[in-house]
Amino acid sequence: MSTRAVFSTVAIGFAAFACLLAAGVPAAGDNPVVAVPQLGNSGGMLDTMLRSGRLPVEFKVNMYRTSATGLGFYIGTITVRNTIITIAGHEEPALLLTANLVSLTPGPHAFHIHEYPDCGPKERNGVMVPGLAAGAHLFAIHKEGEETVTYKSHLGNLPNLLVDADGSTTEEVIAPRLALADLVGRSIMIHASQDDNSAREACGVFN
C-alpha cells in the first residue's frame, strides 16, 4: 500500500495552518481526522503537533532556481508531510517529501534542509554566491551545561534527489529522523550534483 493511501491528508499553506490553530478551527475541514486544538500561548503544542506521524495535513513548498542577483525562476513544488514508517518491527514518524519539479540538471542531486529561511545570494570573498543566505546544513546539536556539541552527521541530510533526462522529477524521499517541525523557519536546498558541497541549484522556504 502506498503511503498516500494510509492517511487522508489536506493540503494547506503553513501560514494558513498556523492561523487555523490560533483560531481553534479543525484543519481537515468538515470531517477532520484530527481535531486541531487552540495554540493558546504555548508554542510547544505546535511543535508537538508538527512531529506527529498522523497529522493529516501536507504543505507545498515553492521551489526556485537560485541566482547571484536574487531569487531565480519558479520550478515547481515539494510537498511535505509527516508519515509513519516501520523500522526493526516498530513504528516511528518520518518526513515524506514529494517533488514535482522541472528545469533541473539531470542526474542525482544532494538534497538538504538548511538552517535559514532565505534562498537569496550572499557575499563570500567578494563574490555573490547563489543560495548562500540559506546558511549551512541542519546539524544535530546537544547541549549539556556550558558545553555544546555539534554532531558531524547531518540531521538535514536527505537521500539524493534523482532528476530525469528532461530535467524533471517526481521523486519521493523519506527522511526517518525528521518531521515537519524541523522544517519551520528553514529552507530546502537542491545542490547541482550529488556532491554535498556543489553549487546550490534550487531552493524553497518553509515558513
C-alpha positions, 0 to 999 in steps of 0.5 A: 500500500502506498503511503498516500493511501494510509492517511487522508491528508489536506493540503494547506499553506503553513501560514494558513495552518498556523492561523487555523490553530490560533483560531481553534478551527479543525484543519481537515475541514468538515470531517477532520481526522484530527481535531486541531486544538487552540495554540493558546500561548504555548508554542510547544503544542505546535511543535508537538503537533508538527512531529506527529506521524498522523497529522493529516495535513501536507504543505507545498513548498515553492521551489526556485532556481537560485541566482547571484542577483536574487531569487531565480525562476519558479520550478515547481513544488515539494510537498511535505508531510509527516508519515509513519514508517516501520523500522526493526518491527516498530513504528516511528514518524518520518518526513515524506517529501514529494517533488514535482519539479522541472528545469533541473540538471539531470542526474542525482542531486544532494538534497538538504534542509538548511538552517535559514529561511532565505534562498537569496545570494550572499557575499563570500570573498567578494563574490555573490554566491547563489543560495548562500543566505540559506546558511549551512546544513541542519546539524544535530546539536546537544547541549549539556551545561556550558558545553555544546556539541555539534554532531558531524552527521547531518540531521538535514541530510536527505537521500539524493534527489534523482532528476530525469533526462528532461530535467524533471522529477517526481521523486519521493524521499523519506527522511526517518529522523525528521518531521515537519517541525524541523522544517519551520523557519528553514529552507530546502536546498537542491545542490547541482550534483550529488556532491554535498558541497556543489553549487546550490541549484534550487531552493524553497522556504518553509515558513 
